[in-house]
């Protein structure tokens, strides 16, 4: 009986992983939101956020999880951001060190700025967990548009991220039932 349960759980995990790896989220296209939120991490995220901000798809952008030693002028130089855009529209958040911290930092920033809709820009392999964590922190009244940056993740990256997603869901369930 125990072997059957374990075999069923393994098959469930394996089919879930297959779905996770094959059906990665896609870019959202052009659609306006109040703000853009970009957790630091893999390549292309910040560039995508800046492209959207310059195209006036949002009025402001939070880059969450920035190293505390990075100064706005260094960020501007690295990403070729004009000073006007840095001054008016970009916030560098340095409180977060992980995905859950990104969600918490974002929720605080959203509340301070009166934001009602957010475009979450992150890697395709990271989107599901980042959106789930953000959904836990934001009020239900704040709409989240998922905008995944296409990538070529390794099998290792997919394996680790899938298991992190499962672990975060397990913790969430534990909190509900505990």
PyMOL CGO cylinders between C-alpha atoms (Angstrom):
from pymol import cmd
from pymol.cgo import CYLINDER

trace = [
    CYLINDER, 0.00, 0.00, 0.00, 2.80, 2.44, 0.93, 0.3, 1, 1, 1, 1, 1, 1,
    CYLINDER, 2.80, 2.44, 0.93, 4.64, 1.63, -2.31, 0.3, 1, 1, 1, 1, 1, 1,
    CYLINDER, 4.64, 1.63, -2.31, 1.55, 2.44, -4.36, 0.3, 1, 1, 1, 1, 1, 1,
    CYLINDER, 1.55, 2.44, -4.36, 1.08, 5.74, -2.59, 0.3, 1, 1, 1, 1, 1, 1,
    CYLINDER, 1.08, 5.74, -2.59, 4.74, 6.62, -3.10, 0.3, 1, 1, 1, 1, 1, 1,
    CYLINDER, 4.74, 6.62, -3.10, 4.57, 5.56, -6.76, 0.3, 1, 1, 1, 1, 1, 1,
    CYLINDER, 4.57, 5.56, -6.76, 1.44, 7.68, -7.28, 0.3, 1, 1, 1, 1, 1, 1,
    CYLINDER, 1.44, 7.68, -7.28, 3.10, 10.68, -5.59, 0.3, 1, 1, 1, 1, 1, 1,
    CYLINDER, 3.10, 10.68, -5.59, 6.20, 10.24, -7.76, 0.3, 1, 1, 1, 1, 1, 1,
    CYLINDER, 6.20, 10.24, -7.76, 4.10, 10.08, -10.93, 0.3, 1, 1, 1, 1, 1, 1,
    CYLINDER, 4.10, 10.08, -10.93, 2.18, 13.16, -9.87, 0.3, 1, 1, 1, 1, 1, 1,
    CYLINDER, 2.18, 13.16, -9.87, 5.48, 14.98, -9.22, 0.3, 1, 1, 1, 1, 1, 1,
    CYLINDER, 5.48, 14.98, -9.22, 6.94, 13.79, -12.56, 0.3, 1, 1, 1, 1, 1, 1,
    CYLINDER, 6.94, 13.79, -12.56, 3.92, 14.81, -14.65, 0.3, 1, 1, 1, 1, 1, 1,
    CYLINDER, 3.92, 14.81, -14.65, 3.83, 18.13, -12.80, 0.3, 1, 1, 1, 1, 1, 1,
    CYLINDER, 3.83, 18.13, -12.80, 7.49, 18.70, -13.61, 0.3, 1, 1, 1, 1, 1, 1,
    CYLINDER, 7.49, 18.70, -13.61, 6.90, 17.83, -17.26, 0.3, 1, 1, 1, 1, 1, 1,
    CYLINDER, 6.90, 17.83, -17.26, 4.06, 20.38, -17.45, 0.3, 1, 1, 1, 1, 1, 1,
    CYLINDER, 4.06, 20.38, -17.45, 6.18, 22.96, -15.60, 0.3, 1, 1, 1, 1, 1, 1,
    CYLINDER, 6.18, 22.96, -15.60, 9.11, 22.54, -18.01, 0.3, 1, 1, 1, 1, 1, 1,
    CYLINDER, 9.11, 22.54, -18.01, 7.12, 22.40, -21.26, 0.3, 1, 1, 1, 1, 1, 1,
    CYLINDER, 7.12, 22.40, -21.26, 4.47, 25.06, -20.63, 0.3, 1, 1, 1, 1, 1, 1,
    CYLINDER, 4.47, 25.06, -20.63, 6.59, 28.01, -19.53, 0.3, 1, 1, 1, 1, 1, 1,
    CYLINDER, 6.59, 28.01, -19.53, 4.70, 31.34, -19.25, 0.3, 1, 1, 1, 1, 1, 1,
    CYLINDER, 4.70, 31.34, -19.25, 4.95, 33.80, -22.15, 0.3, 1, 1, 1, 1, 1, 1,
    CYLINDER, 4.95, 33.80, -22.15, 5.37, 37.57, -22.53, 0.3, 1, 1, 1, 1, 1, 1,
    CYLINDER, 5.37, 37.57, -22.53, 2.21, 39.60, -21.97, 0.3, 1, 1, 1, 1, 1, 1,
    CYLINDER, 2.21, 39.60, -21.97, 2.46, 41.96, -24.91, 0.3, 1, 1, 1, 1, 1, 1,
    CYLINDER, 2.46, 41.96, -24.91, 1.60, 45.62, -24.73, 0.3, 1, 1, 1, 1, 1, 1,
    CYLINDER, 1.60, 45.62, -24.73, -1.01, 46.44, -22.10, 0.3, 1, 1, 1, 1, 1, 1,
    CYLINDER, -1.01, 46.44, -22.10, -0.86, 49.36, -19.69, 0.3, 1, 1, 1, 1, 1, 1,
    CYLINDER, -0.86, 49.36, -19.69, -0.59, 49.00, -15.92, 0.3, 1, 1, 1, 1, 1, 1,
    CYLINDER, -0.59, 49.00, -15.92, 0.04, 51.55, -13.19, 0.3, 1, 1, 1, 1, 1, 1,
    CYLINDER, 0.04, 51.55, -13.19, 3.49, 50.16, -12.48, 0.3, 1, 1, 1, 1, 1, 1,
    CYLINDER, 3.49, 50.16, -12.48, 6.11, 47.62, -13.49, 0.3, 1, 1, 1, 1, 1, 1,
    CYLINDER, 6.11, 47.62, -13.49, 7.88, 45.41, -10.96, 0.3, 1, 1, 1, 1, 1, 1,
    CYLINDER, 7.88, 45.41, -10.96, 11.12, 43.67, -11.87, 0.3, 1, 1, 1, 1, 1, 1,
    CYLINDER, 11.12, 43.67, -11.87, 12.84, 41.30, -9.43, 0.3, 1, 1, 1, 1, 1, 1,
    CYLINDER, 12.84, 41.30, -9.43, 16.58, 41.21, -10.08, 0.3, 1, 1, 1, 1, 1, 1,
    CYLINDER, 16.58, 41.21, -10.08, 18.00, 37.98, -11.39, 0.3, 1, 1, 1, 1, 1, 1,
    CYLINDER, 18.00, 37.98, -11.39, 18.45, 36.50, -14.83, 0.3, 1, 1, 1, 1, 1, 1,
    CYLINDER, 18.45, 36.50, -14.83, 19.23, 38.50, -17.95, 0.3, 1, 1, 1, 1, 1, 1,
    CYLINDER, 19.23, 38.50, -17.95, 16.58, 40.38, -19.85, 0.3, 1, 1, 1, 1, 1, 1,
    CYLINDER, 16.58, 40.38, -19.85, 14.30, 41.26, -16.94, 0.3, 1, 1, 1, 1, 1, 1,
    CYLINDER, 14.30, 41.26, -16.94, 15.47, 44.83, -16.34, 0.3, 1, 1, 1, 1, 1, 1,
    CYLINDER, 15.47, 44.83, -16.34, 15.85, 45.50, -20.06, 0.3, 1, 1, 1, 1, 1, 1,
    CYLINDER, 15.85, 45.50, -20.06, 12.24, 44.34, -20.64, 0.3, 1, 1, 1, 1, 1, 1,
    CYLINDER, 12.24, 44.34, -20.64, 10.99, 46.54, -17.79, 0.3, 1, 1, 1, 1, 1, 1,
    CYLINDER, 10.99, 46.54, -17.79, 12.83, 49.58, -19.15, 0.3, 1, 1, 1, 1, 1, 1,
    CYLINDER, 12.83, 49.58, -19.15, 11.51, 48.97, -22.67, 0.3, 1, 1, 1, 1, 1, 1,
    CYLINDER, 11.51, 48.97, -22.67, 7.95, 48.90, -21.32, 0.3, 1, 1, 1, 1, 1, 1,
    CYLINDER, 7.95, 48.90, -21.32, 8.51, 51.99, -19.17, 0.3, 1, 1, 1, 1, 1, 1,
    CYLINDER, 8.51, 51.99, -19.17, 9.92, 53.92, -22.13, 0.3, 1, 1, 1, 1, 1, 1,
    CYLINDER, 9.92, 53.92, -22.13, 6.93, 52.79, -24.22, 0.3, 1, 1, 1, 1, 1, 1,
    CYLINDER, 6.93, 52.79, -24.22, 4.69, 54.35, -21.54, 0.3, 1, 1, 1, 1, 1, 1,
    CYLINDER, 4.69, 54.35, -21.54, 3.09, 51.04, -20.61, 0.3, 1, 1, 1, 1, 1, 1,
    CYLINDER, 3.09, 51.04, -20.61, 3.37, 52.20, -16.98, 0.3, 1, 1, 1, 1, 1, 1,
    CYLINDER, 3.37, 52.20, -16.98, 4.26, 55.40, -15.17, 0.3, 1, 1, 1, 1, 1, 1,
    CYLINDER, 4.26, 55.40, -15.17, 6.76, 53.94, -12.70, 0.3, 1, 1, 1, 1, 1, 1,
    CYLINDER, 6.76, 53.94, -12.70, 8.94, 50.92, -12.10, 0.3, 1, 1, 1, 1, 1, 1,
    CYLINDER, 8.94, 50.92, -12.10, 10.29, 49.15, -9.04, 0.3, 1, 1, 1, 1, 1, 1,
    CYLINDER, 10.29, 49.15, -9.04, 13.42, 47.05, -9.39, 0.3, 1, 1, 1, 1, 1, 1,
    CYLINDER, 13.42, 47.05, -9.39, 13.34, 44.86, -6.29, 0.3, 1, 1, 1, 1, 1, 1,
    CYLINDER, 13.34, 44.86, -6.29, 16.25, 42.94, -4.83, 0.3, 1, 1, 1, 1, 1, 1,
    CYLINDER, 16.25, 42.94, -4.83, 18.96, 45.38, -5.92, 0.3, 1, 1, 1, 1, 1, 1,
    CYLINDER, 18.96, 45.38, -5.92, 22.25, 45.01, -4.05, 0.3, 1, 1, 1, 1, 1, 1,
    CYLINDER, 22.25, 45.01, -4.05, 22.35, 47.77, -1.38, 0.3, 1, 1, 1, 1, 1, 1,
    CYLINDER, 22.35, 47.77, -1.38, 25.76, 48.89, -2.66, 0.3, 1, 1, 1, 1, 1, 1,
    CYLINDER, 25.76, 48.89, -2.66, 24.39, 49.71, -6.13, 0.3, 1, 1, 1, 1, 1, 1,
    CYLINDER, 24.39, 49.71, -6.13, 23.82, 53.44, -6.46, 0.3, 1, 1, 1, 1, 1, 1,
    CYLINDER, 23.82, 53.44, -6.46, 21.18, 54.90, -8.80, 0.3, 1, 1, 1, 1, 1, 1,
    CYLINDER, 21.18, 54.90, -8.80, 23.86, 56.49, -11.01, 0.3, 1, 1, 1, 1, 1, 1,
    CYLINDER, 23.86, 56.49, -11.01, 25.60, 53.10, -11.37, 0.3, 1, 1, 1, 1, 1, 1,
    CYLINDER, 25.60, 53.10, -11.37, 22.31, 51.45, -12.28, 0.3, 1, 1, 1, 1, 1, 1,
    CYLINDER, 22.31, 51.45, -12.28, 21.60, 54.24, -14.80, 0.3, 1, 1, 1, 1, 1, 1,
    CYLINDER, 21.60, 54.24, -14.80, 25.03, 53.82, -16.38, 0.3, 1, 1, 1, 1, 1, 1,
    CYLINDER, 25.03, 53.82, -16.38, 24.78, 50.02, -16.55, 0.3, 1, 1, 1, 1, 1, 1,
    CYLINDER, 24.78, 50.02, -16.55, 21.35, 50.07, -18.24, 0.3, 1, 1, 1, 1, 1, 1,
    CYLINDER, 21.35, 50.07, -18.24, 21.77, 53.36, -20.15, 0.3, 1, 1, 1, 1, 1, 1,
    CYLINDER, 21.77, 53.36, -20.15, 18.86, 55.01, -18.36, 0.3, 1, 1, 1, 1, 1, 1,
    CYLINDER, 18.86, 55.01, -18.36, 18.42, 58.72, -18.88, 0.3, 1, 1, 1, 1, 1, 1,
    CYLINDER, 18.42, 58.72, -18.88, 18.56, 60.78, -15.67, 0.3, 1, 1, 1, 1, 1, 1,
    CYLINDER, 18.56, 60.78, -15.67, 15.04, 62.14, -16.22, 0.3, 1, 1, 1, 1, 1, 1,
    CYLINDER, 15.04, 62.14, -16.22, 13.65, 58.59, -16.19, 0.3, 1, 1, 1, 1, 1, 1,
    CYLINDER, 13.65, 58.59, -16.19, 15.67, 57.64, -13.11, 0.3, 1, 1, 1, 1, 1, 1,
    CYLINDER, 15.67, 57.64, -13.11, 14.43, 60.71, -11.23, 0.3, 1, 1, 1, 1, 1, 1,
    CYLINDER, 14.43, 60.71, -11.23, 10.75, 60.45, -12.07, 0.3, 1, 1, 1, 1, 1, 1,
    CYLINDER, 10.75, 60.45, -12.07, 9.97, 56.86, -12.53, 0.3, 1, 1, 1, 1, 1, 1,
    CYLINDER, 9.97, 56.86, -12.53, 12.41, 54.24, -11.21, 0.3, 1, 1, 1, 1, 1, 1,
    CYLINDER, 12.41, 54.24, -11.21, 12.76, 53.02, -7.64, 0.3, 1, 1, 1, 1, 1, 1,
    CYLINDER, 12.76, 53.02, -7.64, 15.60, 50.70, -6.67, 0.3, 1, 1, 1, 1, 1, 1,
    CYLINDER, 15.60, 50.70, -6.67, 14.52, 48.47, -3.80, 0.3, 1, 1, 1, 1, 1, 1,
    CYLINDER, 14.52, 48.47, -3.80, 17.31, 46.87, -1.80, 0.3, 1, 1, 1, 1, 1, 1,
    CYLINDER, 17.31, 46.87, -1.80, 15.44, 45.18, 1.06, 0.3, 1, 1, 1, 1, 1, 1,
    CYLINDER, 15.44, 45.18, 1.06, 14.78, 41.84, -0.67, 0.3, 1, 1, 1, 1, 1, 1,
    CYLINDER, 14.78, 41.84, -0.67, 17.20, 38.94, -0.88, 0.3, 1, 1, 1, 1, 1, 1,
    CYLINDER, 17.20, 38.94, -0.88, 14.84, 36.26, -2.23, 0.3, 1, 1, 1, 1, 1, 1,
    CYLINDER, 14.84, 36.26, -2.23, 11.54, 35.82, -4.06, 0.3, 1, 1, 1, 1, 1, 1,
    CYLINDER, 11.54, 35.82, -4.06, 9.42, 36.10, -0.91, 0.3, 1, 1, 1, 1, 1, 1,
    CYLINDER, 9.42, 36.10, -0.91, 11.34, 39.27, 0.03, 0.3, 1, 1, 1, 1, 1, 1,
    CYLINDER, 11.34, 39.27, 0.03, 10.71, 40.66, -3.47, 0.3, 1, 1, 1, 1, 1, 1,
    CYLINDER, 10.71, 40.66, -3.47, 6.98, 40.16, -2.92, 0.3, 1, 1, 1, 1, 1, 1,
    CYLINDER, 6.98, 40.16, -2.92, 7.06, 41.83, 0.49, 0.3, 1, 1, 1, 1, 1, 1,
    CYLINDER, 7.06, 41.83, 0.49, 9.11, 44.77, -0.77, 0.3, 1, 1, 1, 1, 1, 1,
    CYLINDER, 9.11, 44.77, -0.77, 6.77, 45.13, -3.75, 0.3, 1, 1, 1, 1, 1, 1,
    CYLINDER, 6.77, 45.13, -3.75, 3.64, 45.08, -1.56, 0.3, 1, 1, 1, 1, 1, 1,
    CYLINDER, 3.64, 45.08, -1.56, 5.05, 47.88, 0.60, 0.3, 1, 1, 1, 1, 1, 1,
    CYLINDER, 5.05, 47.88, 0.60, 6.00, 49.94, -2.46, 0.3, 1, 1, 1, 1, 1, 1,
    CYLINDER, 6.00, 49.94, -2.46, 2.58, 49.35, -4.06, 0.3, 1, 1, 1, 1, 1, 1,
    CYLINDER, 2.58, 49.35, -4.06, 0.83, 50.56, -0.88, 0.3, 1, 1, 1, 1, 1, 1,
    CYLINDER, 0.83, 50.56, -0.88, 3.05, 53.66, -0.59, 0.3, 1, 1, 1, 1, 1, 1,
    CYLINDER, 3.05, 53.66, -0.59, 2.47, 54.58, -4.24, 0.3, 1, 1, 1, 1, 1, 1,
    CYLINDER, 2.47, 54.58, -4.24, -1.26, 53.86, -4.49, 0.3, 1, 1, 1, 1, 1, 1,
    CYLINDER, -1.26, 53.86, -4.49, -0.75, 51.36, -7.30, 0.3, 1, 1, 1, 1, 1, 1,
    CYLINDER, -0.75, 51.36, -7.30, -3.84, 49.44, -8.50, 0.3, 1, 1, 1, 1, 1, 1,
    CYLINDER, -3.84, 49.44, -8.50, -2.25, 47.34, -11.25, 0.3, 1, 1, 1, 1, 1, 1,
    CYLINDER, -2.25, 47.34, -11.25, 1.22, 45.86, -11.62, 0.3, 1, 1, 1, 1, 1, 1,
    CYLINDER, 1.22, 45.86, -11.62, 3.07, 44.21, -14.48, 0.3, 1, 1, 1, 1, 1, 1,
    CYLINDER, 3.07, 44.21, -14.48, 5.39, 41.56, -13.02, 0.3, 1, 1, 1, 1, 1, 1,
    CYLINDER, 5.39, 41.56, -13.02, 8.41, 41.10, -15.28, 0.3, 1, 1, 1, 1, 1, 1,
    CYLINDER, 8.41, 41.10, -15.28, 10.55, 38.07, -14.54, 0.3, 1, 1, 1, 1, 1, 1,
    CYLINDER, 10.55, 38.07, -14.54, 12.04, 35.03, -16.28, 0.3, 1, 1, 1, 1, 1, 1,
    CYLINDER, 12.04, 35.03, -16.28, 9.62, 32.48, -17.70, 0.3, 1, 1, 1, 1, 1, 1,
    CYLINDER, 9.62, 32.48, -17.70, 10.91, 29.74, -15.36, 0.3, 1, 1, 1, 1, 1, 1,
    CYLINDER, 10.91, 29.74, -15.36, 10.55, 32.04, -12.30, 0.3, 1, 1, 1, 1, 1, 1,
    CYLINDER, 10.55, 32.04, -12.30, 7.13, 33.52, -13.10, 0.3, 1, 1, 1, 1, 1, 1,
    CYLINDER, 7.13, 33.52, -13.10, 4.85, 31.00, -11.39, 0.3, 1, 1, 1, 1, 1, 1,
    CYLINDER, 4.85, 31.00, -11.39, 6.56, 31.20, -8.01, 0.3, 1, 1, 1, 1, 1, 1,
    CYLINDER, 6.56, 31.20, -8.01, 7.15, 34.97, -8.19, 0.3, 1, 1, 1, 1, 1, 1,
    CYLINDER, 7.15, 34.97, -8.19, 3.49, 35.58, -9.05, 0.3, 1, 1, 1, 1, 1, 1,
    CYLINDER, 3.49, 35.58, -9.05, 2.30, 33.21, -6.30, 0.3, 1, 1, 1, 1, 1, 1,
    CYLINDER, 2.30, 33.21, -6.30, 4.45, 34.95, -3.68, 0.3, 1, 1, 1, 1, 1, 1,
    CYLINDER, 4.45, 34.95, -3.68, 3.33, 38.37, -4.91, 0.3, 1, 1, 1, 1, 1, 1,
    CYLINDER, 3.33, 38.37, -4.91, -0.31, 37.27, -4.83, 0.3, 1, 1, 1, 1, 1, 1,
    CYLINDER, -0.31, 37.27, -4.83, 0.11, 36.33, -1.17, 0.3, 1, 1, 1, 1, 1, 1,
    CYLINDER, 0.11, 36.33, -1.17, 1.38, 39.79, -0.26, 0.3, 1, 1, 1, 1, 1, 1,
    CYLINDER, 1.38, 39.79, -0.26, -0.75, 42.13, -2.38, 0.3, 1, 1, 1, 1, 1, 1,
    CYLINDER, -0.75, 42.13, -2.38, -4.37, 43.00, -1.60, 0.3, 1, 1, 1, 1, 1, 1,
    CYLINDER, -4.37, 43.00, -1.60, -6.87, 41.28, -3.92, 0.3, 1, 1, 1, 1, 1, 1,
    CYLINDER, -6.87, 41.28, -3.92, -7.77, 44.70, -5.33, 0.3, 1, 1, 1, 1, 1, 1,
    CYLINDER, -7.77, 44.70, -5.33, -4.35, 44.99, -7.03, 0.3, 1, 1, 1, 1, 1, 1,
    CYLINDER, -4.35, 44.99, -7.03, -4.31, 43.38, -10.47, 0.3, 1, 1, 1, 1, 1, 1,
    CYLINDER, -4.31, 43.38, -10.47, -1.13, 41.55, -11.51, 0.3, 1, 1, 1, 1, 1, 1,
    CYLINDER, -1.13, 41.55, -11.51, -0.24, 41.12, -15.18, 0.3, 1, 1, 1, 1, 1, 1,
    CYLINDER, -0.24, 41.12, -15.18, 2.33, 38.36, -15.68, 0.3, 1, 1, 1, 1, 1, 1,
    CYLINDER, 2.33, 38.36, -15.68, 4.96, 39.26, -18.28, 0.3, 1, 1, 1, 1, 1, 1,
    CYLINDER, 4.96, 39.26, -18.28, 7.47, 36.45, -18.65, 0.3, 1, 1, 1, 1, 1, 1,
    CYLINDER, 7.47, 36.45, -18.65, 10.85, 37.06, -20.24, 0.3, 1, 1, 1, 1, 1, 1,
    CYLINDER, 10.85, 37.06, -20.24, 11.66, 34.09, -22.52, 0.3, 1, 1, 1, 1, 1, 1,
    CYLINDER, 11.66, 34.09, -22.52, 14.85, 32.24, -21.63, 0.3, 1, 1, 1, 1, 1, 1,
    CYLINDER, 14.85, 32.24, -21.63, 16.64, 28.99, -22.25, 0.3, 1, 1, 1, 1, 1, 1,
    CYLINDER, 16.64, 28.99, -22.25, 16.73, 27.55, -18.72, 0.3, 1, 1, 1, 1, 1, 1,
    CYLINDER, 16.73, 27.55, -18.72, 18.86, 24.51, -18.01, 0.3, 1, 1, 1, 1, 1, 1,
    CYLINDER, 18.86, 24.51, -18.01, 17.25, 21.32, -16.76, 0.3, 1, 1, 1, 1, 1, 1,
    CYLINDER, 17.25, 21.32, -16.76, 18.92, 22.02, -13.42, 0.3, 1, 1, 1, 1, 1, 1,
    CYLINDER, 18.92, 22.02, -13.42, 17.29, 25.46, -13.20, 0.3, 1, 1, 1, 1, 1, 1,
    CYLINDER, 17.29, 25.46, -13.20, 13.89, 24.00, -14.06, 0.3, 1, 1, 1, 1, 1, 1,
    CYLINDER, 13.89, 24.00, -14.06, 14.30, 21.17, -11.55, 0.3, 1, 1, 1, 1, 1, 1,
    CYLINDER, 14.30, 21.17, -11.55, 15.30, 23.54, -8.74, 0.3, 1, 1, 1, 1, 1, 1,
    CYLINDER, 15.30, 23.54, -8.74, 12.58, 26.08, -9.53, 0.3, 1, 1, 1, 1, 1, 1,
    CYLINDER, 12.58, 26.08, -9.53, 9.86, 23.42, -9.76, 0.3, 1, 1, 1, 1, 1, 1,
    CYLINDER, 9.86, 23.42, -9.76, 10.81, 22.06, -6.36, 0.3, 1, 1, 1, 1, 1, 1,
    CYLINDER, 10.81, 22.06, -6.36, 10.98, 25.58, -4.88, 0.3, 1, 1, 1, 1, 1, 1,
    CYLINDER, 10.98, 25.58, -4.88, 7.47, 26.20, -6.23, 0.3, 1, 1, 1, 1, 1, 1,
    CYLINDER, 7.47, 26.20, -6.23, 6.22, 22.98, -4.65, 0.3, 1, 1, 1, 1, 1, 1,
    CYLINDER, 6.22, 22.98, -4.65, 7.93, 23.84, -1.35, 0.3, 1, 1, 1, 1, 1, 1,
    CYLINDER, 7.93, 23.84, -1.35, 6.41, 27.34, -1.29, 0.3, 1, 1, 1, 1, 1, 1,
    CYLINDER, 6.41, 27.34, -1.29, 2.96, 25.86, -1.97, 0.3, 1, 1, 1, 1, 1, 1,
    CYLINDER, 2.96, 25.86, -1.97, 3.48, 23.29, 0.80, 0.3, 1, 1, 1, 1, 1, 1,
    CYLINDER, 3.48, 23.29, 0.80, 4.43, 26.04, 3.26, 0.3, 1, 1, 1, 1, 1, 1,
    CYLINDER, 4.43, 26.04, 3.26, 1.36, 28.02, 2.22, 0.3, 1, 1, 1, 1, 1, 1,
    CYLINDER, 1.36, 28.02, 2.22, -0.87, 24.95, 2.80, 0.3, 1, 1, 1, 1, 1, 1,
    CYLINDER, -0.87, 24.95, 2.80, 0.82, 24.31, 6.14, 0.3, 1, 1, 1, 1, 1, 1,
    CYLINDER, 0.82, 24.31, 6.14, 0.09, 27.88, 7.22, 0.3, 1, 1, 1, 1, 1, 1,
    CYLINDER, 0.09, 27.88, 7.22, -3.56, 27.51, 6.23, 0.3, 1, 1, 1, 1, 1, 1,
    CYLINDER, -3.56, 27.51, 6.23, -4.11, 24.24, 8.09, 0.3, 1, 1, 1, 1, 1, 1,
    CYLINDER, -4.11, 24.24, 8.09, -1.80, 24.80, 11.07, 0.3, 1, 1, 1, 1, 1, 1,
]
cmd.load_cgo(trace, "trace")
